[in-house]
């Protein structure tokens, strides 16, 4: 997309912005919460885009003026000052152009939502369970660095300090922008602590990242739910394992079943199970909607299927490779310590390039 095409597109979006403002001025919009939420988010994104575009256009104009001035300027000191400004602008303009191009991409309906993440071992026995625990701790540290609020919804430990399953939520407006890249199969290649011969083993775990459903996203009928209560298992407080506090909720039409036993309170476990169930149902709904889209409009970060191998963590080579984007980062211990920005920035940049190419083609 050329600068001229971007300018034309911005003009069209300004017309769209005026339409949204007109709709928001109608008091009846507050009775349609989903519509109100969606167009409010769209308007906020458009306003950020216009601000970045105006700044970019200002810098481009200043650069052109400076280049004209230096051709006419005879004073050497003044020429040096103008050259400094030109260099500064030439370094700044590409960054703003990049921000504008990314902002022109179609909005993701899940942006700004809290998320629910599930991690489970797949192939590899105890070693897979250990790596599941390692990745959970890496995500937790990354969330801490980002000042995201993390809540553990369900946690089942395994032997040797690994995990059989962990489900947790992250409450932050920008968590989905990063974590949406994590759904799929993660493969680890390393020498397990249980391996006495020093042989490298390959194990896999699955990660599912689901936007947390809001009331307007999913409508669940009470008659479609079946609740079962039972005694919690595993480590816990005095009341956890001696009362029927654990809750399993089954969505009868789909057969999806979710259990929660993290809390001592049956009421809180029921609420947690329903949160997870709603996220799973939203994931199914969105997957069905995406499947209806033409192949040319499908995102290229992968299918989002949990069976798709997306990443390899090779400890002997100190390498993390994301197979969807052909991105490799050689600082594995740093990433496992939660410092994941380097990896995510490389992925996001490549994803943005592909999205911009798709937008241009369309």
C-alpha positions as CSV (number, residue, x, y, z in Angstrom):
1,X,0.0,0.0,0.0
2,X,1.5,3.3,-1.2
3,X,1.5,6.5,0.9
4,X,-1.2,7.8,-1.5
5,X,-3.3,4.7,-1.0
6,X,-2.9,5.0,2.8
7,X,-4.0,8.7,2.7
8,X,-7.1,7.7,0.7
9,X,-7.9,4.9,3.1
10,X,-7.5,7.3,6.1
11,X,-10.1,9.6,4.4
12,X,-12.5,6.7,4.2
13,X,-11.9,5.8,7.8
14,X,-12.6,9.4,8.9
15,X,-16.0,9.0,7.3
16,X,-16.5,5.8,9.2
17,X,-15.5,7.6,12.4
18,X,-18.2,10.2,11.9
19,X,-20.7,7.5,11.4
20,X,-19.7,5.8,14.7
21,X,-19.9,9.1,16.6
22,X,-23.4,9.6,15.2
23,X,-24.5,6.1,16.4
24,X,-23.0,6.7,19.8
25,X,-25.0,9.9,20.2
26,X,-28.2,7.8,20.0
27,X,-29.3,7.0,23.6
28,X,-30.8,3.7,22.4
29,X,-27.3,2.3,21.8
30,X,-26.9,1.6,25.5
31,X,-29.6,-1.0,25.3
32,X,-27.5,-2.9,22.8
33,X,-24.4,-3.6,24.9
34,X,-22.5,-5.8,22.4
35,X,-22.9,-3.2,19.6
36,X,-22.0,-0.4,22.0
37,X,-18.8,-2.2,23.2
38,X,-17.7,-3.1,19.6
39,X,-18.1,0.3,18.1
40,X,-16.6,2.1,21.1
41,X,-13.4,-0.1,20.7
42,X,-13.4,0.6,17.0
43,X,-13.6,4.3,17.6
44,X,-10.8,4.2,20.1
45,X,-8.6,2.4,17.6
46,X,-9.5,4.8,14.8
47,X,-8.6,7.8,17.0
48,X,-5.2,6.3,17.8
49,X,-4.7,5.7,14.1
50,X,-5.5,9.3,13.2
51,X,-3.1,10.6,15.8
52,X,-0.3,8.5,14.5
53,X,-1.1,9.3,10.9
54,X,-1.2,13.0,11.5
55,X,2.2,12.8,13.3
56,X,3.6,10.7,10.4
57,X,2.3,13.2,7.8
58,X,3.8,16.1,9.8
59,X,7.2,14.5,9.9
60,X,7.1,13.6,6.2
61,X,6.3,17.3,5.4
62,X,9.1,18.5,7.6
63,X,11.5,16.2,5.9
64,X,10.6,17.5,2.5
65,X,10.9,21.1,3.7
66,X,14.3,20.4,5.2
67,X,15.6,18.9,2.0
68,X,14.5,21.9,0.0
69,X,16.1,24.2,2.6
70,X,19.5,22.5,2.5
71,X,19.6,22.9,-1.3
72,X,19.2,26.7,-0.9
73,X,21.2,27.2,2.3
74,X,24.7,28.6,2.0
75,X,25.8,28.8,5.6
76,X,27.7,25.7,6.5
77,X,26.7,25.7,10.2
78,X,23.1,26.0,9.3
79,X,23.5,23.1,6.8
80,X,24.9,21.0,9.6
81,X,21.9,21.7,11.8
82,X,19.5,20.9,8.9
83,X,21.3,17.6,8.3
84,X,20.9,16.7,11.9
85,X,17.2,17.3,11.6
86,X,17.0,15.3,8.4
87,X,18.7,12.3,9.9
88,X,16.5,12.4,12.9
89,X,13.4,12.5,10.8
90,X,14.6,9.7,8.5
91,X,15.0,7.5,11.6
92,X,11.6,8.5,13.0
93,X,9.4,8.4,10.0
94,X,9.7,4.6,9.3
95,X,8.5,3.9,12.9
96,X,5.4,6.0,12.6
97,X,4.7,4.6,9.1
98,X,4.9,1.1,10.6
99,X,2.5,2.0,13.4
100,X,0.1,3.4,10.8
101,X,0.3,0.4,8.6
102,X,-0.3,-2.0,11.5
103,X,-3.3,0.2,12.7
104,X,-4.8,-0.2,9.3
105,X,-5.1,-3.9,9.7
106,X,-8.6,-5.3,10.4
107,X,-9.4,-5.4,14.1
108,X,-9.4,-8.6,16.0
109,X,-12.7,-9.1,17.8
110,X,-10.9,-10.5,20.8
111,X,-8.5,-7.6,21.3
112,X,-8.9,-6.1,24.8
113,X,-10.4,-9.2,26.3
114,X,-9.1,-11.1,29.3
115,X,-8.0,-14.6,28.4
116,X,-8.0,-18.1,29.9
117,X,-5.0,-20.4,29.2
118,X,-4.8,-24.2,29.5
119,X,-1.5,-26.1,29.6
120,X,-1.4,-29.9,29.5
121,X,1.3,-32.5,28.9
122,X,1.0,-34.4,25.6
123,X,3.7,-36.9,24.6
124,X,6.7,-37.6,26.8
125,X,5.4,-38.7,30.2
126,X,7.1,-37.1,33.2
127,X,9.3,-35.0,31.1
128,X,6.3,-33.5,29.3
129,X,4.7,-32.7,32.7
130,X,7.9,-31.1,33.8
131,X,8.1,-28.8,30.8
132,X,4.4,-28.0,31.2
133,X,5.4,-26.7,34.6
134,X,8.4,-24.8,33.2
135,X,6.3,-23.0,30.5
136,X,3.6,-22.2,33.1
137,X,6.2,-20.5,35.2
138,X,7.6,-18.7,32.2
139,X,4.2,-17.3,31.3
140,X,3.6,-16.3,34.9
141,X,6.9,-14.4,35.1
142,X,6.1,-12.7,31.7
143,X,2.8,-11.7,33.1
144,X,4.5,-10.3,36.2
145,X,6.9,-8.2,34.0
146,X,3.9,-6.9,32.0
147,X,1.9,-6.1,35.2
148,X,-0.9,-8.5,34.2
149,X,-3.2,-9.9,36.8
150,X,-3.0,-13.7,36.8
151,X,-5.5,-16.0,38.6
152,X,-5.1,-19.7,38.9
153,X,-8.4,-21.4,38.1
154,X,-7.4,-25.0,38.4
155,X,-4.1,-26.8,39.0
156,X,-3.2,-30.5,39.1
157,X,0.4,-31.3,40.0
158,X,2.3,-34.4,38.8
159,X,5.2,-36.3,40.3
160,X,8.7,-34.8,40.2
161,X,7.3,-31.2,40.3
162,X,5.6,-31.1,37.0
163,X,1.9,-30.5,36.2
164,X,-0.9,-32.7,34.8
165,X,-3.0,-29.6,34.0
166,X,-3.1,-25.9,34.8
167,X,-5.8,-23.4,33.8
168,X,-5.3,-19.8,34.6
169,X,-6.8,-16.4,33.6
170,X,-4.9,-13.2,32.7
171,X,-6.8,-9.9,33.1
172,X,-5.3,-7.2,30.9
173,X,-6.3,-5.2,27.9
174,X,-3.2,-6.3,25.9
175,X,-2.6,-9.9,27.1
176,X,-4.5,-11.3,24.1
177,X,-2.3,-9.4,21.7
178,X,0.7,-11.4,22.9
179,X,-0.8,-14.7,24.1
180,X,-2.9,-15.3,21.0
181,X,0.3,-16.7,19.4
182,X,0.6,-19.5,22.0
183,X,-2.2,-21.9,21.1
184,X,-0.9,-25.2,19.7
185,X,1.7,-27.9,20.4
186,X,5.0,-26.8,22.0
187,X,7.9,-29.2,21.5
188,X,10.8,-29.4,23.8
189,X,14.2,-31.1,23.1
190,X,16.5,-31.6,26.0
191,X,18.1,-34.1,28.4
192,X,15.5,-34.8,31.1
193,X,16.5,-34.8,34.7
194,X,15.4,-38.4,34.8
195,X,17.8,-39.4,32.0
196,X,21.0,-40.9,33.4
197,X,22.6,-41.6,30.0
198,X,22.6,-38.0,28.8
199,X,20.3,-38.7,25.8
200,X,18.2,-35.9,24.4
201,X,14.4,-36.6,24.6
202,X,11.6,-34.9,22.6
203,X,8.4,-34.2,24.4
204,X,5.3,-32.1,23.7
205,X,2.7,-30.1,25.6
206,X,-0.5,-28.4,24.4
207,X,-1.4,-24.8,25.1
208,X,-4.9,-23.3,24.5
209,X,-5.5,-19.6,24.7
210,X,-9.1,-18.6,24.8
211,X,-10.6,-15.1,25.1
212,X,-12.8,-14.9,28.1
213,X,-16.5,-14.8,27.1
214,X,-18.6,-11.8,28.1
215,X,-22.3,-12.0,28.7
216,X,-23.0,-10.6,25.3
217,X,-20.8,-13.2,23.6
218,X,-22.4,-16.5,24.7
219,X,-25.9,-17.2,25.7
220,X,-26.1,-20.5,27.7
221,X,-29.5,-21.9,28.6
222,X,-29.8,-23.2,32.1
223,X,-31.6,-26.3,30.9
224,X,-28.5,-27.1,28.7
225,X,-26.3,-27.5,31.8
226,X,-25.7,-30.4,34.1
227,X,-23.9,-30.0,37.4
228,X,-22.2,-32.7,39.4
229,X,-20.4,-32.2,42.7
230,X,-17.8,-34.5,44.2
231,X,-15.0,-34.6,46.7
232,X,-11.8,-32.8,45.6
233,X,-8.6,-34.9,45.2
234,X,-5.0,-34.0,45.5
235,X,-3.3,-31.6,48.0
236,X,-5.4,-29.0,49.6
237,X,-6.6,-27.5,52.9
238,X,-8.5,-29.4,55.6
239,X,-11.9,-28.7,53.9
240,X,-10.9,-29.2,50.3
241,X,-10.6,-33.0,50.5
242,X,-13.3,-33.7,53.1
243,X,-16.3,-32.0,51.5
244,X,-18.1,-32.2,48.2
245,X,-16.7,-28.9,47.0
246,X,-15.5,-29.9,43.5
247,X,-17.9,-29.1,40.7
248,X,-18.2,-30.5,37.2
249,X,-20.4,-28.7,34.7
250,X,-21.4,-30.3,31.4
251,X,-22.8,-28.5,28.4
252,X,-25.3,-31.1,27.2
253,X,-25.6,-29.9,23.5
254,X,-21.9,-30.1,22.9
255,X,-20.8,-32.6,25.5
256,X,-18.1,-30.3,26.8
257,X,-17.4,-31.0,30.4
258,X,-15.4,-28.7,32.8
259,X,-14.4,-29.4,36.4
260,X,-13.0,-27.1,39.1
261,X,-11.8,-28.1,42.5
262,X,-9.3,-25.3,43.3
263,X,-11.4,-23.6,46.0
264,X,-12.9,-24.8,49.2
265,X,-16.2,-23.3,48.3
266,X,-18.5,-25.2,46.0
267,X,-20.1,-21.9,44.9
268,X,-16.8,-20.5,43.8
269,X,-15.8,-23.7,42.0
270,X,-19.1,-23.6,40.1
271,X,-18.5,-20.0,39.1
272,X,-14.9,-20.9,37.9
273,X,-16.1,-23.9,35.9
274,X,-18.7,-21.8,34.2
275,X,-16.1,-19.2,33.2
276,X,-13.9,-21.9,31.6
277,X,-17.0,-23.4,29.9
278,X,-18.1,-20.1,28.4
279,X,-14.5,-19.5,27.1
280,X,-14.5,-23.0,25.4
281,X,-17.9,-22.4,23.8
282,X,-16.8,-19.0,22.5
283,X,-13.7,-20.6,21.1
284,X,-15.9,-23.1,19.2
285,X,-18.2,-20.4,18.0
286,X,-15.4,-18.3,16.7
287,X,-13.7,-21.3,15.0
288,X,-16.9,-22.0,13.2
289,X,-17.2,-18.4,12.0
290,X,-13.6,-18.4,10.9
291,X,-14.1,-21.6,8.9
292,X,-16.8,-19.9,6.9
293,X,-14.4,-17.3,5.6
294,X,-12.7,-17.6,2.2
295,X,-9.2,-19.0,2.3
296,X,-7.8,-15.8,1.0
297,X,-8.9,-14.0,4.1
298,X,-7.7,-16.6,6.6
299,X,-5.0,-15.4,9.0
300,X,-1.7,-17.0,8.5
301,X,-0.5,-17.5,12.0
302,X,-1.8,-21.0,11.9
303,X,-5.1,-22.7,12.2
304,X,-5.3,-22.2,16.0
305,X,-5.8,-25.9,16.3
306,X,-4.3,-27.4,19.4
307,X,-2.9,-30.3,17.4
308,X,-0.7,-27.9,15.3
309,X,3.0,-27.9,16.2
310,X,3.9,-24.2,16.5
311,X,7.2,-24.0,18.4
312,X,10.3,-25.9,19.3
313,X,12.5,-25.3,22.4
314,X,15.9,-26.9,21.7
315,X,18.0,-26.7,24.9
316,X,21.3,-28.1,23.5
317,X,21.2,-25.4,20.8
318,X,19.9,-22.6,23.1
319,X,17.2,-22.0,20.5
320,X,13.5,-21.3,20.3
321,X,12.0,-21.6,16.9
322,X,8.4,-20.6,15.9
323,X,7.6,-22.7,12.9
324,X,4.7,-20.5,11.6
325,X,6.9,-17.5,11.1
326,X,10.4,-19.0,10.6
327,X,11.5,-17.0,13.6
328,X,14.4,-18.3,15.8
329,X,15.7,-16.7,19.0
330,X,19.0,-17.9,20.6
331,X,18.3,-17.0,24.2
332,X,16.3,-19.9,25.5
333,X,17.1,-19.5,29.3
334,X,16.1,-15.9,29.1
335,X,12.8,-16.7,27.5
336,X,12.1,-19.5,30.1
337,X,12.7,-16.9,32.7
338,X,9.7,-14.9,31.4
339,X,11.6,-12.4,29.3
340,X,9.7,-13.1,26.1
341,X,9.5,-9.7,24.5
342,X,12.3,-10.5,22.0
343,X,10.4,-13.6,20.8
344,X,7.0,-11.9,20.6
345,X,8.3,-8.8,18.9
346,X,9.9,-10.9,16.1
347,X,6.6,-12.9,15.7
348,X,4.4,-9.8,15.7
349,X,6.6,-8.0,13.1
350,X,6.4,-11.0,10.8
351,X,2.7,-11.4,11.4
352,X,2.1,-7.7,10.6
353,X,4.1,-8.0,7.4
354,X,1.9,-10.8,6.2
355,X,-1.3,-9.1,7.2
356,X,-0.2,-5.9,5.4
357,X,0.6,-7.9,2.3
358,X,-2.9,-9.6,2.5
359,X,-4.5,-6.2,2.9
360,X,-2.7,-4.8,-0.1
361,X,-3.6,-7.8,-2.3
362,X,-7.3,-7.4,-1.4
